[in-house]
Amino acid sequence: MIGTVFRKPVDDWEAYAQAAEWCNKHGVRIVEYEDCYKVEAVPEKTFNELKTLKLSELENSFDTRVSGPFVCSKGWPMQFNRSDTLAVEGAIQLLKATGQITGYLTDANDETHYDVPIETMGAIKMEMLAAYVQCHARKQKLRAAINAAQTEEELNAIEITWPV
C-alpha cells in the first residue's frame, strides 16, 4: 500500500478507509498534500532525535520521581520536590517567628501529622533535601550517559531508575 495515492477530491472513500485501516495496523501514515493524499512510511528518527527523546524522558521521569514520595525517618511518605521542601522551610520559619515550638506536616498521602516539633520538621526537611540531591545526582549521571552514547544500542541500554 505504500505509495498509494488518492487524488483530491477523493472519489473512493471506501478504498481510502481501507488504506487508513492498513496504515494503522502497519505503523505507516497517510500524508496530505495540496492535490492528493499519499500512503507513506513513517521516517526513522535520527540518532540526535532519539537522544533528545531520551533526555526528555529523563526529565519527565525525574520530575515525576521528585514529586512522588520517599519514606522519611518517621515512616511517612513525603514528597520532596523543590516546592515541597520550600513549603516545609517556610512553615519552620513561620513557627519560629511566632514563637511556636510545634507545627504540622502533610505527607504525600495528604495525611496531616500534628504537633511535630520544629526540630523534627527540620530533620525531615533535611531528609527531603538529601532525597532530592540523590535523584538530581542520578539525573546528571544519566544525562551524561545519554549525551555520551554513540549508538542506538548504547542509548537503549540506559535505564532510567532512581535511588530513592
N, C-alpha and C positions, 0 to 999 in steps of 0.2 A: 504493500500500500504506500510505502514511502515514495514520494514523488507524484502521487495522485493530485490532480489539480481540479478544483471546482471553480469555474468561471462565475463572475458576478453578472447579473443576479443568478443565484443558484436555482437551477430548474429541477434538480432531483434531490429533494431533501431526504428521501429515504436512503439514498446512497451516501449522502453526507453524514447522516446519523449513524450508519453502519461504520463509516470511516472513523467517526468520533469514538464509537464504542471500541473499535480495534485499537485506536490510539491509546485509550485509557488502559486497555489490557496490556499493551506492549511498551508503555513508557515513552511514547512519541507524542507529537503535538500537531495541531492544525494551526498554521500561521496565516494571518490575514494580510493580504497585500492590497494595493489600490484597486486592482482589477480582478483578483481571484483569492481563493483560499488554497493553501498547499500543505499536504501532509509532509512533515519534516522530522528528522531525528533531532532529539534534544542534544545540543552541542556539549561535549565533555568540558568540565570545568578545568581551567588551567591550574597548575600547581600553586601559583600565588593565590588564586581564588580559594582553593582548598585550605591553604594556610589561614587566609582571612576568615573563612568559616570556622576553622578550629579555634582561632583566637576569640571569635565571637562566642562560640560555645563555652570556652573557658570563662569569659567574662560573665556570661549569664549563669553559669554553674556556680561561680564564686559568689555572685550577688544572692543567689538562692541559698547557698550554704550559710552565709553570714546572717541572713535573715531568718534562718531556721535556728533551732535550739542546740545547745550543748547542756549537759547536766553539770550544774555548779556543785560546790562542796556541800551545800545544804540539801542536795538531792533534787533541786528544782530545775526544770528545763528553762534555760534563759536564752533569749535572743541576744545577739552580740554584734550587730552591725553598728556603724558609727552613730546613728541617731539614737539607738537604744542605750549605748554607752553614755552618750551625751545627756540623755534624759536622767540616767542614774546620777551622773555627776551633778546635774542641776538640782536634783532632789536633795542630794547631800549638802550642797551649798545653801539651799533654802533652809534646811533644817538647822544648820549651824548658825545662819543669820538670824533665825527666830528663836534660838536658844533651846531647840528641841533635841532630845537625845535618841529618839527612835522615829522611824518612818515606815514606809511600806514599799514593797517591790511587787510588780505584777510580772508573772512569768510568761513564757511563750504559750501556755495553755489558757492565758487570760485569767489565771487564778491569782488573787492578791494575797500577799503574805504581810500581815500587820505586825506592828511592834518589833520591827527589825532594828537592832542597834546600828547607829551610824557607822561604827567600826566594821560591822558585818556587811553593811551596804558597800563600804569602801573596798573590803576584801573581795566581794562578788564582782564589783566593777573592775578590779584588777584581773580577776579570772576572765571576765568578758574581754578585756583588752588583750590578755595573753592568747585567748582562743582566736581572736581576730588576727593577731600578729602571726600565729601559726598558719592560718589559712592564707594570709597575704604572702607569706614567705613561700608557701607551696605554689600559689598562683604565679609568683615571679619565676620559680624554678620551671614550672610547666610552660610559661610563656617563652623562656629561653630555649627550652627543648623544641617547642614548635617552630620558633624562628630559626633554629639550627638544623632542623630536618632538611635533608637533601632529596628525599624520595617520598612518594606517596605511602610506601610501606612503612617508612620510619614515622611519618606523620600519623598513620593509622595505629601504630603501636603505642602511641602516647595515650595513656589512660588518665582521665581527669578524675582524681579521687581526692578526698580531703582527710586530714589527720584528726579532726575533731568531730 
